[in-house]
């Protein structure tokens, strides 16, 4: 096809495909673009903080409504594999609990255990005269559901279409059932999927500058014949190239996923900021 160089822009599946082209001998440079921020080789992907900023505003609005109606909200956020969006949004929006795949050690999700933990939290909030709050859950929990509960619809790369499962609704229904069994009473639980409204928002300045730097970086790598690299930046926005082999699993040839490490400072912070008994503070 007389292609000199391919510059790909996208997430983990796009990088996986770009690496296949590299193996075939094509000159390829990759620009990381995933709202989930689950890439190795770059601190933040452009679009992530815009997403968090919009989602945070929605969470704050939901909390205000929950406060006025003595309700609890299960907010389902994007994040196929990792909890970056869920944790950052929950911290910024003052969620009372944040839950993602990083919090689940088992291969299969124990839904009743999650429902019991959330019900415990609800009853604690009620005891403390704070009968309201927003609980953030990551859509990626769907991939840990029992196989018979997972959607059968997949995309062109074989990924489950997560929004079809409505994991937030599954959890909220089970929490309502668990609460009624314990107390004999109904509780107001609201389920909210937060997705598309965060993906089409006007980008914040940081994301505009970062995106521009990565675009310039693709040209810079091209001018130096630095193919088979992903464009990245240092903390002070200096361009650097990351070789594909550092980002791709050598056996599966899939892109490595960057999770929020359990015990890391971000993971610890989201745990600290989750609701606790304020009288003990």
N, C-alpha and C positions, 0 to 999 in steps of 0.2 A: 504493500500500500504506500510505499515511499514515505513512511512516517519517520521523521528525524528523532523526535522525542515526545513522549507522552507525559503530560502533567496531570496526575489524578488528584481529585479533591473528594474526600469522603471519610467514612468511618472504618471500622475494623474489617468489614467485608470488602470494602474498596481497596484497602491496603493489601489484603490477602490476594485480591485479583491483580493488583499492581505487581506484587511479587511474582505471580505466575508469569506475567509478561516479561519481567526481568529475567526469569529462568529461561524463557524462550529467546532471549537475546535482544529484546527491545530496550532502548534507553528510556528509563522511567524515573520521574521525580514525584514524590507524593506530598500533598499538603493535608495535614490532619484536620478533619472537620467532623466532629461528633458532639452533639449537645450533652452526651452522657459524661464526658471528660474522663473516659476510662482507657486512655492511651498511655503507654510508656513512652518516654523520650521527650515529653513536653509537660510543663507544670499545669497549664490550663489550655483547653481548646476553645477557640472563639465561638461564641454563642452560649457557652455555659453560664456565665455570670448574668447575661441578659435573661436567660431562662429563669435563673434563681431569683432575680430581681422581680420579674413579673409574678412568679409563683408565690413569692413572699407576700406581695400585696394581696393576692387572692386569699392566702392563709389568714392574714390579719383581718380581712373583711369577714371571712367565715368565723373567726374567733369572736368578733364583735357581735355577729348574729347569734352564735352559740351562747354568749354571755347573756343576751337579752331574752333567750328562750329556754335556758337551762338544758342545753343540748350538747351532744358530743358529735364531732365530725370525723369520719374516716376519710382522709384525703389521699387519693392514689396519684403518685407522681411518676414521671418517666425515669427510666434507668433499667435497661434490659439486663445488665449483668451486675452493676455496681450501685452503691448508695450515695454517690457524690451529690446528686441533685436532691435526694431526699434529706440527707443530713444538713447540707448547706441551707436549703429552704426551711427546714424545721428549726434550725438555730436562729436564722434571721427572722422567722415569723413567730418565734416563741411557742413552738409546738410543745405539747406535754409528753409526747412520746414519738420516737422515730424508729422505723423498722425497715431493714433491707436484708438482702441475701447475706451480707457479711455477719449478720446477727444470728444466722441459722447454721448450726454446725451439722445438723442431720442432712442426709441426702434427700429425704422426703419431708415436706412441711407438716408439722404437727399443728393442725389448725385449732384443735381444742386447747392446746397449751397456750397458743397466742391469744385465743378468746378469754381464757382464764386470767392471763396477765393483764389484759386490757380491762376486764371486768374488775379485777382487784384495784386497778388504777382509778376507775370510775367511782368505785365505792369509797376509796380513800379521798378523792376529790369532794365527794358529797359530805363526808365526815368533816372535812376541813372548810365546809361552807363555800366550796368552789365547784359547783356542779356543772361544769362546762369545760370545753377544751377541744383542740384539734390534734389528731393523731395522724402522722404522716407515714405512709407505707409505699414502698417501691413496687412498681409494676412487675419487676423482674422476679418477684416471689412466685409468680405463675409457673416459672420453670422448675420450681421445687414442689409443685402440687402433685398429688398422685396422678399417674398417667391417665386414669379414666376421667379426671377432672380437667385435664389440659385441653385447650382448643385444638381441633384437628387442622385448622387453617394455618398455612405457613407461607412465608415469602419465598422469593426466588433463590435465596441462600439456605432455605430449610429452617429458618427461625420461626418459632411460634409467634402468631400475631397476638401480642399480649393484651391489647385492649379488649379483645373478644371475651376474655375470661372474667373480667371485672373482679379482680382479686379484692379490691376494696369493698365491694358489695358482698362478696362471700364472707369476708371477715366481719363486717358490720351485722349481717344477718345472724351469724353464729354468736356474736357478742350479745345481741338482743335476746337471743334464746337462752344463753347462759345466765344473763342477768335476771331474766324472768324466773328461771328455775331456782335461783338462789333467793330471790326476794318476793316472788309472786307478783311483781309489779312490772309495768311497761316502762321503757326508757326511750327518750327521743334520740335516735341515732340517724345521722345524715351521711350519705355516701356521695363523694364528689370526685370525679376524674378530672385531673388537671393535666392537659397535654397540649392540644393544638394551639390554645391561646398563648402558650409560652414560646411557640416556635416561629410565629410570624410577627413578633414584636419588633419595634424599632430598636436597633442595637444600642447598648450603652457605649460610651466613648472608648472604654478599655477594649471592647471586642472589635470596634472599628479599627483601632490602631493595631491590635494584634493581627487581625485578618490582613490588613495592609502590609504589615511586616512579613507575614508568611508568603504573601503574593510576590513581594519583592525578593524574598528569600529563594523562591523557586527560580526566578531569573538568575540570581546570584549563583546558585548551585549549577544551573545550566551553563553559565558562562565559564565555569571552572571544570566542566565535564564531570561533575560529581553526581553520577547517575546511581540508581539503586539506593537512594537516600530519601529519608523523610525530612522535610523542612522543620526546623525547630528554632527556638530562641532561648537565650540565657535570661536571667532575671532582669537584666537591664536592656533587653530587646536586641542583643547582638545575634546575628544569624548563625546557626550551626546546622550541620547535616547529621542525621542519625542513620547509620547503615540499616537496611532492611533486616539483616540477619540478627540484629539486636532486638528486633520487635516481633519477629515471627518465630513460632514454635518449630524447631527443626524436624520434628516427627510428623505432626498433624498439618503443618504449613498454614495453620490458622494464626491470626494476630493474637498476641498475648494480651490478656485483659488486666488492667490495673484496678484492683479493688481498693477500697479504703481498709487498710490493715487493722485488724482487731488489736486494740491496745495502743494504736497510734494516737497522737495528740488530738486529731480531729474526731476520731471515734470516741476517745475518752471525754472530750468536751460535750459531744451530743448526749452521752450518758449522764454527765454531771448536770446538764441543763434540762434533762427530762425531769418531770415532776417528782418531787420528793416531799416528805412530811416537813413543811416549813417550820413547825414548832421545834424541830430538832436541829435547825440551822443556827 
